[in-house]
Amino acid sequence: MTKAQRRVGVLEAKTHLSQLLREVERGDDVILLRAGKPVARITRLERAKPRQSSFGLFKGQIKMSDDFDADSDELADLFGIPR
């Protein structure tokens, strides 16, 4: 489906801005002309989808041992941490 593209001069755009915005809300584009040359496009903004919270997204899918933060000689050696 192609969008309709209405071409209007700056003076007409200033005079009929509310009408042009209604057309844009319907999905049409408006090309603004200065001295007959295209200089800008008014186009409808796509609404951003609400972000899904990541809190609880992986609930029940990640397992961690009770001593995950215990000191480890092996890890200390890997990272060159003196013991």
Secondary structure, DSSP 8 states (H G I E B T S, - for coil): ----EEEEEHHHHHHTHHHHHHHHHTT-EEEEEETTEEEEEE------------TTTTTTT----TTTTS--HHHHHHTT---
